[in-house]
Amino acid sequence: MPGSVTRKWVHLNDSSEIEQQAEYVESVVPLLIGRVFKLDRPRLELPVAQLRMCRVLQHGPVTMSVLSRELGVTVSATTQLADRLECAGLVERVPEPGDRRARCVRLTLAGAEMMNASCKMRQERWATVLARVSPQTRETFVEVLKLLYDASLVAFPPGDPAPGSTHADEAQVIAGLEVADRS
């Protein structure tokens, strides 16, 4: 198979073997993600930081301090990102329910439509890739993803999200896995 990155692993508990596997995974996963998502960013024409903010906001309005914590940046940087997205018509500031003095940020209809289209496009691209492997391989792949996610929860507890991820991302993934289990 041209360009194949298949490799055999023999000693699963050997630490040097685990390090080699981690090196391999670290080199292949970005390539896989890059190929699947390569059409996503040019279509949206937004910097990654702004896309990350929109992704968090897909789950509903949040205060600037919560948004800042989710993104792992200062409130000042969050405010600047929100300002840019507001100028683009993708987010708006609204009063927080129950406390009119506090403000939340939420996606506008245009912002929600953009993010939904992006999600749909990524799902279609994943479906194209997954269609090229057997149903058994797809099932195994999903099971391995679940196992790796569970292992990551032990290695990096939920109160300490991995750099670049958000609690909202994790909640969406967990919900998706639970839905997949029911089907």
Summary of the structure (lengths in Angstrom):
residues: 183
radius of gyration: 19.1
end to end distance: 32.5
largest distance: 60.7
contacts: 435
relative contact order: 0.10
helix: 64%
strand: 9%
